[in-house]
Amino acid sequence: MDHAVPTPAVPASPARARPAAWFGAAALATLVMALGLVLTWQLWEAARRDAERDLRTDFAFAARDVVNQLALRMAAHIQSLRGVQGLFNSSDDVTRQEFTDFVRAQHADADYPGLKAVGYIAALTDAGRAAHLARVRSDGLPDYAILPPGTRSAYAPLLYLESFTGARLRALGHDMLSEEPLRQMLEQARDSGQPTMSGKTTVARERGRAASDGVLIALPVYIGRKAPGHAEQRRDLLRGWIYAPFVMEDLMAQVGGERAADIRVAVYDGNEITAAALMAAGAVSALPGVAALRTEQRIGIAGRRWTLVIEALPGFGDAQRNEAPQLVLTLGLAVTVVLTMLTWMLARSSAMAGSALRQSLALTGELKAGQRRLVGLADSAQRAHAKMRSILDSTFDAILVDNGDRQILASNQRFRALWSVPEELDLAGEDGAVVAHLLTQLVQAGPLLYSRSLQLADHEEHRELLRLKDGRFIEQLTRPVRLGQEGARLWSFRDITERKQIEQRERAHRHVLELLAHGAPLQAVLGAVVLGVESTNPGMLCGILLLDPEGRFLSTGAAPSLPGFYNAAVDGLPARPGSGSCGTAAATGRRVIVEDIQTHPDWAGYREIAARAGLASSWSEPIRGASGRVLGTFAIYHRTPHYPSAAHVVLIEQAAQLAGIALEQAQAAQALRVGEERFRSLYDHAPVALWEQDWSGARDAVARLKESGVEALGPWLRERPEEAQRLAALVRITDVNGAALVHVGAGAKEPGTLSLAQNFASLGAGAFIDALVALTGGALFYECESSFLRVDGVARQHELTLLVMPGHAQSLDFVIASTVDITERKRIDDELHALASTDFLTGLPNRRVFMARLDDQFARLQRSVDECASVLMLDIDHFKSVNDVHGHAAGDAVLRHMAALMRSGQRKIDTLGRVGGEEFAVLLPGTTGPAAQQYAERLRQSVAESPLDGDGRSIEITVSIGIASIEAGDASPDAAMIRADKALYRAKAAGRNRVCEHAEAAGVAAGGSSLTRV
């Protein structure tokens, strides 16, 4: 009996095995996904912060570049106007054709964005208007007229205008003073002597285009070779103005260079950001995504403040945008998904394999299928790994991953390219060979070795700046990462050479400007310029040669990196074509590029010395001053033949410009030092007493008084002498010269010896208060006569002049006082005045003074009908007999006695005078006929009753008096004198010793009756 072989039964899997396997696989996959997402988020956050920091750095640099370019552009514009000013300073009569030729020649080879024209505005008074019109019309402009028409005290017609664009600008003859904003601009330029810019105005554009916002700049021209030192002199010597309109839209064109399309710049007039002050671009609101990329910059140009609002556009930084965050995020998510799926499948397969062990007979086919699926998953994992490798290799930064224990786990192609790692050097396993390769390229090995030894905690970062021997700078960032359950370190390296070079260049320029500001020696400044260029451009050797004043020879200014024998050989190089690159550049005023010294004809006489110095190429740029005059040359050498790129051309131009500024600043500083020495010598040895004073404390105190409500400062201080003395104590005397010490009798400049009492004896009133009111009110000059106290307490008189030095009008901290002692002159003047105005014998006013008083009284009568006055003429009776009988000495005594009697009855308003030998006169203001008669009768009686006693004898004296009223209808005051004189003669004819009024004398003469004694 046959028995069939039984088929093995398939064991049934337990009910709980499958749910447990699924739960374990899901838990493991979830854990792997969580770890992957955390690691991806950490890497993405770090890359995002780096990208945002780089974007902000680029924006800050672009904003600084905009401000610098605008400042340099306006400086170039103003400098071009100074060139036109120099034309007028060098010639007393600049014709229209000369002006046109000069302006076109000056602007032919230069780019002046926004500059629409250059013109000349003449300064005229009403007296010179007719001559000006006749001269201009005779020069070929028969229709020339000053517009708008009308008569004014001053005119500023546009006389010459050279347009660069064909814009419809102001017509010739337009009076700039007729427009208030332009008047303010021209007057400010006239008084300051400096270029002055207007506020926001409308400037015409090219024909066919609407007018645009813009500004105007005016530069004053004075009679003479240089600007006067004082504002009043500038006004008197003003000749005209150099004038230029600017269109802000064109001026701001291409500001920002390559970044101009990615940023928006709005320019506002003044310090406030308002719609009315907007001059260029438009008000920019916050933009999505880049709201923080905005800055406000303020710049001062020609006495005017501008506010620049700079904002980044949405596309800013697209060209340099760092794609590392996106790449890290994409790569991290892809790796996480792959690892999660792989873990899930592996775990699930493992669970199913365990179940398959219990069901081996029934599930053999399914196990093979599972194995095939595992092979497919392994292939997919390999493809995912290759994709991750591709992403890493495309990142901008060089990436290296190690386990923190000197074992390299991964790297990208950028790392091999950045560090020039040879192909035969394996970037896996031990890192010793790789580190040794990196150390050979570093200037200093310490930073890399220190970073390699660190054990970083979670979320901790470490940065280093590595400098390579070839001049490159690499930024190194080290941070910990998690690779599954393993810890690792991620090294990223970024080449920041260009950014560091820009920073070094800016730092070098800033260092040069600081040296200039602190007045460093010229050789130190030029050396800083040279070293600044060499530090940012390895391989360059630079030198500066200076041209002598005659323009014939060049001397070494600074060349610290060139051999000493070479510098000695080129010192004294002739400035002519064929004398090397520098000699040719200095002679022609043009840039000279010599790619190979050994083959260039200009170096025929200097090839041997250049070869000995190891120099193969030479570029030379002329160094020019503000006037365009060549001051020297800036040279760049290389050890190998070299031709400059566009960036090199910009570099050499900037270096030459910086050297030109340094040279002119040094020359100006030298001239200033010479001027200061001359001023100090003149100050110390001046024959006039000079005082250097600081009135700033008093000025601040006066400002506080005005803020508290004091308006009329002068009367307020005169009512409060103690306040005036307090303010005087705030004025400091900072220096005096020798003449001032002699002036006040001081022995030396001892602290506390001198005070303001040596200028103003009375500090509580008078001259000091007037001077304080004048200076704090804006006056730059004040003079007066005042008393002063010598240090020994003696009071004397002097003339005092206060002069506020230029540039200190607002602070009053530098005031020069000059004093001249006039005590003796005043005494002599008083004596001379007394001699000229009084009778030497009687002490009464003489005839000239009496007649002057009579003229004044007559003028008052002409102004007021209520005024009245009388005049008396007196004559001593029989005075000749007194001289004949008693002698002339007795006659003189009689005259003095008569004068004393007249004074005894004189009112304060009366005027006495001796008008002849024994003739006297009296002016009685406010007196009519009867009152005058009473006064005359009292005087006559006093004389008759007061004989002259002396030498044992008595001389009887009588006097005859004539009276006349001063009439408003008289042709002159002499008419009253004539009438009084006639009355006097009538009194003498009637028997003397009597008073006769002119009206009575006239009536008696008409009636033929005898005179009646009054």
C-alpha positions, 0 to 999 in steps of 0.5 A: 500500500503506497503512502503519499508524502504529506505536505508540510502544513504551513504554521499560522502566524500568531494574531499579535505578531503582525500588529507588533511588527507594524508598530515597531517599524512605524516607531523606528521610521518616525524617530529617523524622520524626527532626527532628520527634520531637526538636523535639516532645520538646524542646517537651514536656519544657519544658512538662512542667517548667513544669507540674510547677513550677506544681503544686509552687508551688500546693502550697507556697502551699496548705500555708502557707495551712493553717498560717496558717489553723490558727494564726489560728483557734486565736489567735481561740479563745484570744482569745475565752477571754481575753474570758471571762477579762476578765469574771472580772477585772472582777467579783469575783462572776460569776453563772451567768446573767452567765457564760451571757449573756456567752459567748453574746453573745461567740460569737453573731456569730462562727464558732469551728470545733471549739470545743465549749463554754466553762466556768469551773473553780473553784479550791478547797481542802479548807477551802472545799469545804463553803462552796462546795457550800452556795453553789452548791446555794443558787443553784439546783443542789440536786443539785450535788456534787464528783465523784469523791467523796472528800477531797483537799487541792485541788479544781477542779470545773467550775462553769459550762459553756456548750455550743455544740453540745449535746454530752455534755460533763463534768458540772458539779462534775467535779473536773478535778484528779482526772485526771492529764493535766488536773491537769498542764494546770491547774497549768502554766496556774496557774504560768505565767499563760498559756493552756495546752493539754493533750495529745491527749485524748477530747472528746465530740461531739454527741448520737448521735455517738461521742467524738473526739480533741481538746484542752483549753485552760485560762486561769487567773483570779486574784484582782485585776485582773492576773496576779501576777508570781511563781509563788508569788503566782499559786498563792496568788491563784488563783481558777480557770480558763477552760476550753474543749474542742476537737474536732480533726475540727471544728477542722480542717474547711475548713482550706485553704479552696478547696484543702481537698478536694485536700489531706489534713492530719494533726495530731500532738501534739508533735514526733514523728509516731507513731500514738499522737500522731495527733489529726486526719485519718489517717496518709497514705502516699505517693500515686502521682504526687504522692509529693513533694507532702508537707510537715511543718510545726510550730506552737506553740499555748498552750505545746504543739507540733503537727506538721502533715503535709500531702499532696496528693491525686491530684486536686490541681491538676486545676482549675489543671492545665496542659494545655500538655505534652499539647497540645504532645505531641499537636500535635508528633506530629500535625505530625511524622506529617503532614510525614513522610507528605507528605515520603514521598509527595512524594519517592516521587512525584518518583521516580515522575515521573522514571521517568514521564519515561522512560515518558511514553507508557505512564504518562500516565494514571498521572501524572494520577492521581499529580497528583490524589493530590498535590492530595489530599495538599495539601488534607490538609496544609492541614487538618493546618495548620488543626488545628495552628492550632486547638491553638495557639489553645487553649493557655493561654500566649500563643505567638509564633514568629520566625526570630530575625531580626525575622520573625514566623513564627506566633502564637496567639489567646492572644497577641493577647488577652493583649497586646490586639493590634488586628485590623488589626495583622498578626502576620506578616512584620516584627515592628517594629509588633508590638514597638512595640505591646508596648513601649507597654504595658510599664513598662520596655522594657529586658527585652523589647528585651534578649531580642529581641537574644539569640542563644540556643544549643540547649537554652538558655532565657531568662526575664524578668518583664515588668510592664505599666502596667495592673498586670499581671505577665507571665512571658516564656520564650524558647527556640530551636526547629528548624522543619525545617532552619530555626532559630527562636525560641519566645516564650511569655507567661504572666499571673502577676498573681494569683501576684505579688499573693499574693507581694506581699501576703505580703511586705507582711504579713511586712514589717509583722510584722518592723517590729513585731518590731523595735519600729518606730514606730507611724506606720511600721508603719501606713504599711507596712500601707497601702502593702502593700494599695495595692501589690497593688491598683492603684487603691486609696487607703488610710488609717488613722484612730485613735480617741482613748481617750475614743472621741470623735474620729478622728485620722490614723494613716497615709494616704501616698497621700491629699492632705495637705489631705484628711488635715488635714480629716479629722483630728479627725473626730467618731466618730458616725453621719453623719460620713463612712464612718469616723466611722459605722464607729467609732461603730457598730463595723460595716463601712460601704460607700459606693459613691458618696460624692456621693449617700450621706447620711453624706457630706453634710458632706464631699462637697466635700472628697472631690470636691476630693481626687478620691475617689468611693467609700469603704469603712471597716472598724472596727479592733478590739483583742483585747478587741473594743474599737474602736481606729480605722478602715481606709478604702479609697477609689477614684477612681470609684464602686466596690462591693466584691467578696467578695475585697475584703471579705476584703482589708479585714478582713485589713488591719484585723486587721493594723492592730489587731495593730500598734496593740495591739503599739505600745501594749504596746511603749509600756507596756513602755518605760514599765515599763522606765524605771520599773524602771530608775529604781527599780533605780538609786535603790533604797535596797537594794543590788541586783546584776544577775547572770548565773549561766548559765555556772555552770549549764552547768558544773553540768549537765556535772558532773551528766552526768559522774555527780555526784549530791549536788552540795552535799557534793561541792563542800564536799569540793572547795572549789577546784571551788566557787571555779571555779564562782563565777568563772563567775558574772558581775556585769552591773550594780549600783545606787548603793546596792550601790556604797555597800554594798561601798565601791566608787567606781564601776562599774569592770570587775574591781572587783566580784566574787562575793566582795562577796556571799559572802566564802567561795566554797568552802563555806557559803552560796554552795554552798547558793545554787548548789544551790538555783538549779540545782535549779530554785528561783526564790528563795533567801535567806540570811545570809552574810559578804562582803568590802568592796573594802577587804578588811573582812569584814562580814555581810549578808542576801542574797536571790537572785531569778530573773527571770521567763522566765529560770528555764531559763538563769539569765542574769538573776538579781537579788541584793539585799543588806542590811548587818546587821553592826551589827544582828548585833553588837547582837543578840549583845549583847542575846542575851548580856544576855538569857542571862547574868548580868551580874555573874558571866557565867554563864547566868541563870535563864531560860537554865538552866531552858531547858537543864533543859527540853531535858535533861528532854525527852531523858530522856523520849525515851530510858530510857538517859539520866540527869542530876542537878541541883545547887543551891548557896548561899554560906554566910553571904553576908549577913554578907559584905555587912554586914561587907565591903560590897557590892563585896566581895559582888560579888567573892565572887560572881565568885570563886564563878563562876570556881571553878565554871568551873574544874571544869566539863565541856563538857556541863555547864551552870552558872547563877546562879539567885538572889542567892547561889544557883547551879545546875549541870546534870550530863547523864549523871551518876547520884547517886554521880558527882554527889556526887563532883563536888559534893564536889570543888567544895565543897572547891575553894571552901573551900580558895580564900578571896578575897584582896584589899585586904589581907584574906582572906574565907573562903567555904564553900558548901552543895550539894543534889543531886537526880536527874532522873527520867523519871517527873517531871511537869516538870523543876521537880520535880528543882529542888524536890528539889535545893532541899530537899536544899540546905536540909537541908545548910544545916540540918545545919551548912552547908559540906556536900553533901546528896543528896535521897535521903539527906535524905529517909531521914534525915528519915523516920528522925529521925537526924542528917545525915551529911556526904558 
